[in-house]
Amino acid sequence: MMERRVMGNYHARCGAGENPAITPKDYLSLFDFDRYNASLTASMTITPDEKNPTASGKTMKSGYGVNQTVTANVSTNQSSAVTAAQNAVTYFPEFRYESFWRLLERISSGYSAKFEFAENKYSTYNRRTHFTPIWMPDGNYKPYTWLIDCWTPTGMLSMNLTDTVTISGNLWMDWHIAPQKPD
């Protein structure tokens, strides 16, 4: 839980140098303190796409797609001053978490928001998926998500999230080419 103090109206009531006769005790009465608290909790889940024919649990072959869900919960005692989490951005290991990212689509809004990949136009079934590269080596595939834009009077709350699927093999292993049986 995070607690911040917000000072308001100081410059409107007494600008610097306007009244040099003010004592330190007088300064305390010039500040308006509003106490509020705001907290952001979130989770991220990455799973092999349901259309992946050879995935098992959280293990899949490279070249197939992964789906992602981010849930964000904001709690505050001053809802008029705190926004819900508004955006989530995912970075991928095949781009060294630098040159390519995807802005997730907000599926549900409010203080309990949900984010997923947008529908992928390259997916045969328009799935909300991100395709792993065929050349991805065996091991952990770990995208990172930055949950952002949860604004409070004293700044932005954000979170870094991650989850993992295991890559074992690639989709070429699912293809078998052989001579046709003679009649």
PyMOL commands that set and color helices and strands:
alter all, ss='L'
color gray80, all
select helices_A, chain A and resi 10-13+24-30+93-95+171-174
alter helices_A, ss='H'
color red, helices_A
select strands_A, chain A and resi 2-8+32-48+59-62+65-76+87-91+101-103+105-108+112-116+130-131+139-141+144-152+155-162+165-170
alter strands_A, ss='S'
color yellow, strands_A
deselect
rebuild
show_as cartoon
